[in-house]
Amino acid sequence: MASRAHSVGVLVFDGMKMLDLSGPAEVFSEANRYGAEYRLSIVAVDGAPVRSSIGMSVPVDVEAAAADPFDTLLVVGGDLLPAAPVDPELAATAKALAARAERVASVCTGAFVLGAAGLLESKRATTHWQHTAALARSCPLTRVEPDAIFVRDGSTYTSAGVTAGIDLALALVEQDHGPDLSRKIARSLVVYMQRAGGQSQFSASLQGPAPRTPVLRVIQDAVQADPTADHGLDALAARVRVSPRHLTRMFRAELDTTPMKYVELIRFDRAKALLDAGHNATEAAAFSGFPSYESLRRAFARHLGLSPTQYQQRFATTTPTSRARTGR
């Protein structure tokens, strides 16, 4: 165990995500029950209470300028961060606090605050899967890892969306006190010590706007309308009256992929939706256009690092389907 109290400063602001604060705080509090000594302080730029994403007022322990150095600085996220520039005073505060901290971490879109403070330059980082592209645009010198639950680069940690703050806090406790304590906390909180798969298991495979090119939109609509039809390269090219080679060039130029990989992603998302609704893996493969269960299993292994059954155990509906109720 550590020989002294470990101070954790949590930087908050108006619009902060409540779970970004409460999730890690519960991990550190639980660690204290098992003999650790984390001392948590909530910090704001001006020391005034802040309003959270759920409308609850969050009291603040200390104004940033008056805070003692922290062993760990944790920056929470907020829904407005990806869509609007980070407040310069907030970024400057994060930079000043980080300069005196032994390690720095962010939860979810808190990575945008670290980025605005220049704390992610030439580092690896992640954030919520919906905002990884925006983080990459706003931090061009940062290597954004869109599938990671959390990323450590030296003494800087970033994590994916909201509940990933719990994963991050468990990792920090493990770094401080070893895996035995971290495992006890995970069991007590009824969470995985290290969840299987990356955050892509939570996201749609095809992200971003629809293709701009009319030819590609025709193909997208056709595959989505009937994923079980023949969508081989020759069939797709014939549908839009271009050569297979030219069609491949169009996909690479606009979508940075091949026609066959694009078709697989549409089918893959359809298969996930079928599994979510309670269909078994064989049915999901047949109804989404995969030639066999084995081809579906390989696609899941490629994209998620999970089997269809493992995915379904995490995301299948808790309400019985009509098929199950009627016995058909």
C-alpha positions as CSV (number, residue, x, y, z in Angstrom):
1,M,0.0,0.0,0.0
2,A,1.1,3.6,-0.5
3,S,2.7,5.2,2.5
4,R,0.8,8.5,2.3
5,A,-2.5,9.8,1.1
6,H,-2.8,10.1,-2.7
7,S,-4.5,13.4,-3.7
8,V,-6.8,13.4,-6.6
9,G,-8.0,16.7,-8.0
10,V,-11.1,16.5,-10.3
11,L,-11.5,19.5,-12.6
12,V,-15.1,20.3,-13.2
13,F,-17.1,23.0,-15.1
14,D,-20.6,23.9,-16.0
15,G,-22.2,21.2,-18.2
16,M,-19.9,18.5,-16.9
17,K,-21.1,14.8,-17.2
18,M,-22.1,13.7,-13.7
19,L,-21.0,10.1,-14.2
20,D,-17.6,11.2,-15.3
21,L,-17.2,12.4,-11.7
22,S,-19.2,9.9,-9.7
23,G,-17.9,6.8,-11.4
24,P,-14.2,7.3,-10.7
25,A,-15.0,8.8,-7.3
26,E,-16.8,5.6,-6.3
27,V,-13.7,3.5,-7.3
28,F,-11.4,5.7,-5.2
29,S,-13.9,5.6,-2.3
30,E,-14.1,1.8,-2.5
31,A,-10.3,1.6,-2.6
32,N,-10.3,3.5,0.7
33,R,-12.6,0.8,2.3
34,Y,-9.9,-1.7,1.5
35,G,-7.0,0.3,3.0
36,A,-5.9,2.7,0.4
37,E,-5.9,6.4,1.1
38,Y,-7.2,8.6,-1.8
39,R,-8.1,12.1,-0.9
40,L,-10.5,13.6,-3.5
41,S,-10.9,17.3,-4.1
42,I,-13.3,18.9,-6.6
43,V,-11.7,21.8,-8.4
44,A,-13.2,24.6,-10.5
45,V,-11.7,27.6,-12.2
46,D,-13.3,30.1,-9.8
47,G,-14.2,27.8,-7.0
48,A,-17.9,28.3,-7.4
49,P,-20.4,25.3,-7.6
50,V,-21.0,24.1,-11.2
51,R,-24.1,22.8,-12.9
52,S,-23.9,19.2,-14.1
53,S,-25.4,17.6,-17.2
54,I,-28.4,16.4,-15.3
55,G,-29.1,19.8,-13.7
56,M,-27.7,19.0,-10.3
57,S,-25.5,21.5,-8.6
58,V,-22.0,20.1,-7.8
59,P,-20.2,21.7,-4.8
60,V,-16.6,22.6,-5.3
61,D,-13.9,22.2,-2.7
62,V,-11.3,24.6,-3.9
63,E,-10.5,27.3,-6.5
64,A,-7.9,26.1,-9.0
65,A,-5.5,28.9,-8.2
66,A,-5.5,28.0,-4.5
67,A,-5.2,24.3,-4.9
68,D,-2.1,22.4,-3.7
69,P,-0.4,20.1,-6.2
70,F,-2.2,16.9,-6.9
71,D,-0.8,13.4,-7.3
72,T,-3.5,12.8,-10.0
73,L,-5.4,15.4,-12.0
74,L,-8.6,14.0,-13.5
75,V,-10.5,16.1,-16.0
76,V,-14.2,15.2,-16.6
77,G,-16.1,15.6,-19.9
78,G,-19.2,17.4,-21.0
79,D,-21.7,17.2,-23.8
80,L,-20.8,20.6,-25.3
81,L,-17.0,20.0,-25.6
82,P,-16.9,18.3,-29.0
83,A,-19.2,20.9,-30.6
84,A,-17.7,24.1,-29.3
85,P,-14.2,25.4,-28.6
86,V,-12.9,24.7,-25.1
87,D,-13.1,27.8,-22.9
88,P,-9.5,29.3,-22.8
89,E,-9.6,29.8,-19.1
90,L,-10.6,26.2,-18.5
91,A,-7.8,25.0,-20.8
92,A,-5.3,27.3,-19.1
93,T,-6.4,26.0,-15.7
94,A,-6.0,22.4,-16.8
95,K,-2.5,23.2,-18.1
96,A,-1.5,24.9,-14.8
97,L,-2.8,22.1,-12.7
98,A,-1.2,19.4,-14.9
99,A,2.2,21.0,-14.6
100,R,2.2,20.3,-10.9
101,A,0.6,16.9,-11.0
102,E,2.4,13.5,-11.2
103,R,-0.1,12.1,-13.6
104,V,-3.0,13.5,-15.7
105,A,-6.1,11.8,-16.8
106,S,-9.4,12.6,-18.6
107,V,-12.8,10.9,-18.8
108,C,-14.7,10.9,-22.1
109,T,-14.7,14.3,-23.8
110,G,-12.4,15.7,-21.0
111,A,-9.7,14.7,-23.6
112,F,-10.7,17.9,-25.5
113,V,-9.7,20.0,-22.5
114,L,-6.4,18.2,-22.3
115,G,-6.0,18.8,-26.1
116,A,-6.8,22.5,-25.8
117,A,-4.2,22.7,-23.1
118,G,-1.5,21.2,-25.3
119,L,-1.2,18.2,-23.1
120,L,-1.9,15.6,-25.8
121,E,0.7,16.7,-28.4
122,S,2.8,13.8,-29.7
123,K,0.8,11.4,-27.5
124,R,-1.7,8.6,-28.0
125,A,-5.2,9.3,-26.7
126,T,-8.8,8.3,-26.9
127,T,-12.3,9.7,-26.2
128,H,-15.9,8.6,-26.7
129,W,-16.3,6.7,-30.0
130,Q,-18.7,9.3,-31.3
131,H,-16.0,12.0,-31.0
132,T,-12.7,10.4,-31.9
133,A,-12.7,11.9,-35.4
134,A,-13.4,15.4,-33.9
135,L,-10.6,14.9,-31.4
136,A,-8.2,13.9,-34.2
137,R,-9.2,17.1,-36.1
138,S,-8.7,19.4,-33.2
139,C,-5.5,17.7,-32.1
140,P,-3.6,16.9,-35.3
141,L,-0.4,16.0,-33.4
142,T,-2.2,13.4,-31.3
143,R,-2.6,9.8,-32.4
144,V,-6.2,9.1,-31.6
145,E,-7.1,5.4,-30.9
146,P,-10.8,5.1,-31.6
147,D,-11.3,1.6,-30.3
148,A,-9.5,1.9,-26.9
149,I,-11.4,1.9,-23.6
150,F,-8.5,3.9,-22.1
151,V,-5.0,4.8,-23.3
152,R,-1.9,5.4,-21.2
153,D,0.9,7.4,-22.7
154,G,3.6,8.0,-20.1
155,S,1.9,9.8,-17.2
156,T,-1.1,10.9,-19.3
157,Y,-4.3,8.8,-19.4
158,T,-7.4,9.3,-21.5
159,S,-10.5,7.2,-21.5
160,A,-13.6,6.5,-23.7
161,G,-17.2,7.5,-22.9
162,V,-18.6,8.0,-19.4
163,T,-18.5,4.5,-17.8
164,A,-15.0,4.0,-19.1
165,G,-14.0,6.4,-16.4
166,I,-14.6,3.5,-14.0
167,D,-12.2,1.3,-16.1
168,L,-9.7,4.1,-16.0
169,A,-9.9,4.6,-12.2
170,L,-9.5,0.8,-11.7
171,A,-6.3,1.0,-13.8
172,L,-5.0,3.9,-11.8
173,V,-5.7,2.0,-8.5
174,E,-3.9,-1.0,-10.0
175,Q,-0.9,1.1,-10.8
176,D,-0.8,2.4,-7.3
177,H,-1.7,-0.7,-5.3
178,G,-1.5,-3.7,-7.6
179,P,-4.1,-6.0,-9.2
180,D,-5.4,-7.6,-6.0
181,L,-7.0,-4.4,-4.7
182,S,-8.2,-3.4,-8.1
183,R,-9.9,-6.8,-8.5
184,K,-11.6,-6.5,-5.1
185,I,-13.0,-3.1,-6.1
186,A,-14.3,-4.4,-9.4
187,R,-16.0,-7.3,-7.7
188,S,-17.5,-5.0,-5.1
189,L,-18.9,-2.6,-7.7
190,V,-20.0,-5.5,-9.9
191,V,-18.0,-4.4,-12.9
192,Y,-15.3,-6.0,-15.1
193,M,-11.8,-5.4,-13.9
194,Q,-10.9,-5.3,-17.6
195,R,-13.8,-5.5,-20.0
196,A,-13.5,-7.6,-23.2
197,G,-13.3,-5.9,-26.5
198,G,-12.8,-2.2,-27.4
199,Q,-15.4,0.5,-27.5
200,S,-16.2,-0.4,-31.2
201,Q,-18.6,-3.0,-29.7
202,F,-20.8,-0.1,-28.6
203,S,-20.7,1.9,-31.9
204,A,-22.1,1.7,-35.4
205,S,-19.5,0.3,-37.7
206,L,-20.4,2.9,-40.4
207,Q,-19.9,6.3,-38.9
208,G,-20.1,9.7,-40.5
209,P,-22.3,11.2,-43.2
210,A,-23.7,9.3,-46.2
211,P,-21.5,9.1,-49.3
212,R,-21.5,12.3,-51.3
213,T,-21.2,10.6,-54.7
214,P,-24.6,9.5,-56.1
215,V,-23.1,6.2,-57.4
216,L,-22.0,5.2,-53.9
217,R,-25.3,6.3,-52.3
218,V,-27.1,4.0,-54.8
219,I,-24.9,1.1,-53.6
220,Q,-25.4,1.9,-50.0
221,D,-29.2,2.0,-50.4
222,A,-29.2,-1.2,-52.3
223,V,-27.2,-3.1,-49.8
224,Q,-29.2,-1.8,-46.8
225,A,-32.5,-2.6,-48.5
226,D,-31.5,-6.2,-49.1
227,P,-28.2,-7.3,-47.5
228,T,-28.8,-10.9,-48.5
229,A,-28.7,-10.2,-52.3
230,D,-25.7,-10.7,-54.5
231,H,-23.5,-7.7,-53.8
232,G,-20.2,-9.0,-55.2
233,L,-17.9,-6.5,-56.9
234,D,-19.1,-7.3,-60.4
235,A,-22.8,-7.2,-59.5
236,L,-22.3,-3.8,-57.8
237,A,-20.4,-2.4,-60.7
238,A,-23.1,-3.6,-63.1
239,R,-25.8,-2.0,-61.0
240,V,-24.3,1.5,-61.4
241,R,-22.8,0.9,-64.9
242,V,-19.2,1.4,-64.1
243,S,-16.2,-1.0,-64.3
244,P,-15.2,-2.9,-61.1
245,R,-11.9,-1.1,-61.2
246,H,-13.4,2.4,-61.4
247,L,-15.9,1.5,-58.6
248,T,-13.1,0.4,-56.4
249,R,-11.2,3.7,-57.1
250,M,-14.4,5.7,-56.2
251,F,-14.7,3.9,-52.8
252,R,-11.1,4.4,-52.0
253,A,-11.2,8.1,-52.9
254,E,-14.2,9.0,-50.9
255,L,-14.6,6.3,-48.2
256,D,-11.0,5.0,-47.9
257,T,-12.2,1.4,-48.2
258,T,-13.1,-1.2,-50.8
259,P,-16.6,-2.0,-52.0
260,M,-16.5,-5.5,-50.4
261,K,-15.3,-4.2,-47.0
262,Y,-18.1,-1.6,-47.2
263,V,-20.7,-4.3,-47.9
264,E,-19.4,-6.3,-45.0
265,L,-19.8,-3.4,-42.6
266,I,-23.4,-2.9,-43.6
267,R,-24.1,-6.6,-43.2
268,F,-22.1,-6.6,-39.9
269,D,-24.3,-3.8,-38.5
270,R,-27.4,-5.6,-39.6
271,A,-26.2,-8.8,-37.9
272,K,-25.5,-6.9,-34.6
273,A,-29.1,-5.5,-34.7
274,L,-30.5,-9.0,-35.2
275,L,-28.5,-10.3,-32.3
276,D,-29.6,-7.3,-30.2
277,A,-33.2,-8.3,-31.0
278,G,-32.7,-11.9,-29.8
279,H,-32.0,-13.8,-33.0
280,N,-29.4,-16.6,-32.7
281,A,-26.1,-16.3,-34.5
282,T,-27.1,-18.6,-37.3
283,E,-30.3,-16.6,-38.0
284,A,-28.3,-13.3,-37.8
285,A,-25.8,-14.6,-40.4
286,A,-28.6,-15.7,-42.8
287,F,-30.7,-12.6,-42.5
288,S,-27.8,-10.2,-42.8
289,G,-26.2,-11.7,-45.9
290,F,-23.3,-13.7,-44.5
291,P,-23.0,-17.0,-46.3
292,S,-22.5,-19.0,-43.0
293,Y,-22.2,-18.7,-39.3
294,E,-18.4,-19.2,-39.6
295,S,-18.1,-16.1,-41.9
296,L,-20.1,-14.1,-39.4
297,R,-17.9,-15.3,-36.5
298,R,-14.8,-14.3,-38.5
299,A,-16.2,-10.8,-39.1
300,F,-17.0,-10.4,-35.4
301,A,-13.4,-11.5,-34.5
302,R,-12.0,-9.0,-37.0
303,H,-14.1,-6.0,-35.9
304,L,-14.7,-6.6,-32.2
305,G,-12.4,-9.3,-31.0
306,L,-15.5,-11.1,-29.7
307,S,-17.7,-14.0,-30.9
308,P,-21.3,-13.3,-31.9
309,T,-22.4,-15.1,-28.7
310,Q,-20.1,-13.0,-26.5
311,Y,-21.5,-9.9,-28.2
312,Q,-25.1,-11.0,-27.7
313,Q,-24.5,-11.7,-24.0
314,R,-23.5,-8.1,-23.6
315,F,-26.2,-6.4,-25.7
316,A,-29.2,-8.6,-26.3
317,T,-32.5,-7.1,-25.3
318,T,-33.8,-7.9,-21.8
319,T,-37.3,-8.1,-23.2
320,P,-38.3,-11.5,-24.8
321,T,-38.9,-11.2,-28.5
322,S,-42.3,-12.1,-30.0
323,R,-40.8,-15.3,-31.3
324,A,-39.8,-16.4,-27.8
325,R,-43.2,-15.5,-26.4
326,T,-45.2,-17.4,-29.0
327,G,-42.8,-20.3,-29.1
328,R,-42.1,-19.9,-32.9
